[in-house]
Amino acid sequence: MSNSHRPARPARRVPLLPGLVLIAIVAAVTVGAWLQFGERQALDTVYTAGRADRDRIDVNATIQRVDASGREMTLRVLVTPRGALAEAGGVSPAEDLTVQTSTATRGDLTFKAHQRISTMDVPVALTGGSITDYPFDAYGADVEFGAVVGGERVPVRVTLSNNDVLFSATVDTSTVQDIAVLDVGLARSNSVFIFAIFMMLAMWALAVSVLIGGWYLVTRRKGLTWPALGWMAATLFALAAFRNTAPGAPPIGCLLDYIAFLWAETVIAFCLITVVITGIRAEPRPTPPPS
């Protein structure tokens, strides 16, 4: 029999699911690496304000923590005198030193002459924004530093960096009469924002899946299907624990809840109750034993 009369073999279909899974993994790893690189660059960015004279006061400030619910930002500050304003080694001022701050802080910083200067945490009040807008909330802070040594104003140079991975900072700097002025803008970091969006999408996806499952059970009159009921109840309580993993611990009543969490919980609870009620009605009634 010639080869021309042989029946053609059907072409093999390449499974689509493994390819989609591989593409999803590559995309997730790529986005994760991009986010990590961007966050690393943001944390390494240093903003500078003030004059770089030889005889000056250096203020190294780092944003340690942003408490959005308490509307407060914590700066870790290290003050270092330079040139003739410092004793040998630059760890203590030659005369009494006062670092004047803006009204957003709790007061000026005072250092005695000939005493070693150590780091200190300085609270700064936040302006604008509201944590109820999470994860779209944004805040501002006005930070100013001036220096007075021996009763005379001296130049000050400020460097500011961010060490809070939950927030990204944008800073506008200027110098007014030897006073370094920093206008700080704070918003949720890209990683926090994307994770919060993922949480909202996941909550709605779970709610829709429960809704579809409940519709199937009700329309097919499946009765009390206990594995399905257990899955619905587990999803109802698991969403609460999932919501509490939101970075930054936003309070109940924020935008995240009104967009996704509260509605998803409502949909799942409604489906669970509906399936139970209709399932009881669909259950076959027990036949009485023969007399």
C-alpha positions as CSV (number, residue, x, y, z in Angstrom):
1,M,0.0,0.0,0.0
2,S,1.5,3.4,-1.0
3,N,2.1,6.2,1.4
4,S,-0.4,8.4,-0.5
5,H,-3.3,6.2,0.6
6,R,-2.5,6.3,4.3
7,P,-4.9,8.3,6.5
8,A,-3.5,11.6,7.7
9,R,-2.7,11.7,11.4
10,P,-4.5,14.4,13.3
11,A,-2.3,17.3,14.4
12,R,-1.4,17.3,18.0
13,R,-2.7,20.3,19.9
14,V,-0.3,22.0,22.2
15,P,-1.8,22.5,25.6
16,L,-2.6,26.2,26.1
17,L,-2.7,26.3,29.9
18,P,1.0,25.5,30.6
19,G,2.0,28.3,28.1
20,L,-0.3,30.8,29.8
21,V,1.0,29.8,33.2
22,L,4.6,30.3,32.0
23,I,3.8,33.7,30.5
24,A,2.1,34.7,33.8
25,I,5.1,33.7,35.8
26,V,7.6,35.5,33.6
27,A,5.4,38.7,33.7
28,A,5.0,38.5,37.5
29,V,8.8,38.1,38.0
30,T,9.5,41.0,35.6
31,V,7.0,43.3,37.3
32,G,8.4,42.3,40.7
33,A,12.0,43.0,39.7
34,W,10.9,46.4,38.2
35,L,9.1,47.4,41.4
36,Q,12.0,46.3,43.6
37,F,14.5,48.3,41.4
38,G,12.3,51.4,41.5
39,E,11.8,51.2,45.3
40,R,15.6,50.8,45.8
41,Q,16.3,53.8,43.6
42,A,13.7,55.9,45.6
43,L,15.2,54.9,48.9
44,D,18.7,55.8,47.7
45,T,17.7,59.3,46.5
46,V,19.1,62.1,48.7
47,Y,17.7,65.6,48.6
48,T,19.9,68.6,49.5
49,A,19.1,72.1,50.6
50,G,21.1,75.0,52.1
51,R,24.6,76.4,51.6
52,A,27.8,74.4,51.5
53,D,30.1,76.9,53.2
54,R,33.2,75.7,55.0
55,D,31.9,76.9,58.3
56,R,28.4,75.5,58.5
57,I,26.0,73.1,60.3
58,D,25.2,69.9,58.6
59,V,21.8,68.3,59.2
60,N,21.3,64.7,58.0
61,A,17.6,63.9,58.2
62,T,16.1,60.5,57.4
63,I,12.3,59.7,57.1
64,Q,12.1,56.7,59.5
65,R,8.3,56.2,59.6
66,V,5.2,57.8,58.3
67,D,2.2,57.4,60.6
68,A,-0.8,58.2,58.4
69,S,-3.4,57.5,61.0
70,G,-1.6,59.7,63.6
71,R,-0.8,62.3,60.9
72,E,2.9,62.3,61.9
73,M,6.2,61.7,60.2
74,T,9.3,60.8,62.2
75,L,12.6,62.2,61.1
76,R,15.9,60.8,62.5
77,V,18.2,63.8,62.6
78,L,22.0,64.0,63.0
79,V,23.5,67.4,63.5
80,T,27.2,67.9,62.7
81,P,29.1,71.2,63.0
82,R,31.8,71.9,60.4
83,G,34.8,74.1,60.1
84,A,35.4,76.6,62.9
85,L,32.0,75.8,64.4
86,A,33.2,72.4,65.5
87,E,35.7,71.1,67.9
88,A,38.3,68.5,66.8
89,G,36.6,65.6,65.0
90,G,33.3,67.5,64.4
91,V,31.3,65.6,67.0
92,S,30.5,68.6,69.3
93,P,30.0,72.3,68.8
94,A,32.5,74.9,69.8
95,E,29.7,77.1,71.2
96,D,26.1,76.6,72.2
97,L,24.2,75.5,69.1
98,T,20.5,75.8,68.4
99,V,18.9,74.2,65.3
100,Q,15.7,76.1,64.6
101,T,12.9,74.1,63.0
102,S,9.5,74.8,61.4
103,T,6.2,75.0,63.3
104,A,5.3,71.5,62.1
105,T,7.8,70.1,64.6
106,R,7.6,70.2,68.4
107,G,10.4,72.6,69.0
108,D,13.9,73.7,68.3
109,L,16.9,71.4,68.9
110,T,19.5,72.7,71.5
111,F,23.0,71.4,71.9
112,K,25.5,72.5,74.6
113,A,29.0,73.5,73.7
114,H,31.7,70.8,74.0
115,Q,29.1,68.0,74.3
116,R,28.9,65.2,71.9
117,I,25.9,65.3,69.5
118,S,23.9,62.1,69.0
119,T,21.1,61.3,66.7
120,M,17.5,62.1,67.7
121,D,14.0,61.4,66.4
122,V,12.0,64.5,65.5
123,P,8.2,64.3,64.9
124,V,6.8,66.4,62.1
125,A,3.1,67.0,61.6
126,L,1.5,66.0,58.3
127,T,-0.8,68.2,56.3
128,G,-3.5,67.4,53.8
129,G,-4.7,63.9,52.9
130,S,-6.7,61.4,54.8
131,I,-6.1,57.7,55.5
132,T,-9.7,57.0,54.5
133,D,-8.5,57.5,50.9
134,Y,-6.2,54.5,51.2
135,P,-4.4,53.4,49.0
136,F,-4.8,56.8,47.1
137,D,-4.0,58.9,50.2
138,A,-1.2,61.5,49.9
139,Y,0.2,63.9,52.5
140,G,2.6,66.9,52.8
141,A,5.0,68.2,55.4
142,D,6.9,71.5,55.7
143,V,10.4,71.0,57.1
144,E,12.8,73.9,57.8
145,F,16.2,74.0,59.5
146,G,18.1,77.0,60.6
147,A,21.2,77.2,62.9
148,V,22.3,79.7,65.5
149,V,25.7,79.4,67.1
150,G,26.7,81.8,69.9
151,G,23.7,84.0,69.2
152,E,24.5,84.4,65.5
153,R,22.9,82.8,62.5
154,V,25.2,80.5,60.5
155,P,24.7,78.6,57.2
156,V,23.0,75.2,57.4
157,R,23.1,72.4,54.9
158,V,20.4,69.7,55.0
159,T,20.3,66.3,53.3
160,L,17.1,64.4,53.4
161,S,16.5,60.7,52.5
162,N,13.6,58.3,52.9
163,N,13.8,55.0,54.8
164,D,10.0,54.2,54.9
165,V,9.3,51.5,52.3
166,L,5.5,52.1,52.5
167,F,5.7,55.6,51.2
168,S,7.5,57.4,48.4
169,A,8.7,60.9,48.9
170,T,9.1,63.9,46.5
171,V,10.9,66.9,47.9
172,D,11.2,70.5,46.7
173,T,14.2,72.3,48.2
174,S,15.0,76.0,48.6
175,T,17.1,78.3,50.8
176,V,15.8,81.5,52.4
177,Q,18.2,83.6,54.5
178,D,20.5,80.7,55.5
179,I,17.4,78.6,56.3
180,A,17.0,75.3,54.4
181,V,13.4,74.7,53.4
182,L,12.1,71.3,52.3
183,D,8.5,70.8,51.0
184,V,7.9,67.1,51.3
185,G,5.2,65.2,49.5
186,L,4.3,61.7,50.6
187,A,2.3,59.1,48.8
188,R,2.0,55.3,48.9
189,S,4.9,53.5,47.3
190,N,4.3,51.7,44.0
191,S,4.6,48.3,45.7
192,V,1.9,49.2,48.3
193,F,-0.4,50.7,45.6
194,I,-0.1,47.7,43.3
195,F,-0.6,45.2,46.2
196,A,-3.7,47.1,47.3
197,I,-5.2,47.0,43.8
198,F,-4.4,43.3,43.6
199,M,-6.3,42.8,46.9
200,M,-9.3,44.5,45.6
201,L,-9.3,42.5,42.4
202,A,-8.8,39.3,44.3
203,M,-11.7,40.1,46.7
204,W,-14.1,40.8,43.8
205,A,-12.9,37.6,42.0
206,L,-13.7,35.5,45.0
207,A,-17.0,37.1,45.5
208,V,-18.0,36.5,41.8
209,S,-16.8,32.9,42.0
210,V,-19.0,32.3,45.1
211,L,-21.9,34.1,43.3
212,I,-21.5,31.8,40.2
213,G,-21.3,28.7,42.5
214,G,-24.4,29.7,44.4
215,W,-26.3,30.4,41.2
216,Y,-25.4,26.9,40.0
217,L,-26.5,25.2,43.3
218,V,-29.8,27.1,43.4
219,T,-30.8,26.7,39.8
220,R,-29.9,23.0,39.7
221,R,-31.6,22.4,43.0
222,K,-28.7,20.6,44.4
223,G,-29.9,20.7,48.0
224,L,-27.5,21.1,50.9
225,T,-24.1,20.5,49.3
226,W,-21.9,20.6,52.3
227,P,-18.5,20.9,50.6
228,A,-19.8,23.9,48.6
229,L,-21.3,25.5,51.8
230,G,-18.0,24.9,53.6
231,W,-16.1,26.6,50.8
232,M,-18.4,29.6,50.9
233,A,-18.2,30.0,54.7
234,A,-14.4,29.6,54.6
235,T,-14.2,32.3,51.9
236,L,-16.4,34.6,54.0
237,F,-14.0,34.5,57.0
238,A,-10.8,34.2,55.0
239,L,-11.5,37.6,53.3
240,A,-11.4,39.4,56.7
241,A,-7.9,37.9,57.4
242,F,-6.8,38.7,53.9
243,R,-8.0,42.3,54.3
244,N,-6.0,42.7,57.5
245,T,-2.7,42.0,55.6
246,A,-3.0,45.3,53.7
247,P,0.4,47.1,54.1
248,G,0.2,50.1,56.4
249,A,-2.7,48.6,58.4
250,P,-5.4,51.0,57.1
251,P,-8.4,51.3,59.5
252,I,-11.9,49.9,58.7
253,G,-13.8,52.4,56.6
254,C,-11.1,53.3,54.1
255,L,-11.6,53.4,50.4
256,L,-10.3,49.8,50.1
257,D,-13.3,48.6,52.1
258,Y,-15.9,50.6,50.2
259,I,-14.6,49.6,46.8
260,A,-14.1,45.9,47.5
261,F,-14.0,44.3,51.0
262,L,-17.4,45.3,52.4
263,W,-19.2,44.6,49.1
264,A,-17.4,41.2,48.6
265,E,-18.3,40.2,52.1
266,T,-22.0,41.2,51.5
267,V,-22.2,39.2,48.2
268,I,-20.6,36.1,49.8
269,A,-22.8,36.2,52.9
270,F,-26.0,36.7,50.8
271,C,-25.0,33.8,48.5
272,L,-24.3,31.5,51.5
273,I,-27.7,32.3,53.2
274,T,-29.6,31.9,49.9
275,V,-28.0,28.5,49.1
276,V,-28.8,27.3,52.6
277,I,-32.5,28.4,52.4
278,T,-33.0,27.0,48.9
279,G,-31.0,23.9,49.7
280,I,-33.3,23.1,52.6
281,R,-36.3,23.4,50.4
282,A,-34.7,21.2,47.7
283,E,-33.8,18.4,50.1
284,P,-36.1,15.3,49.7
285,R,-38.5,14.9,52.6
286,P,-38.0,11.8,54.6
287,T,-40.6,9.1,54.0
288,P,-42.4,7.8,57.0
289,P,-41.5,4.2,58.0
290,P,-44.1,1.6,57.0
291,S,-46.5,0.8,59.8
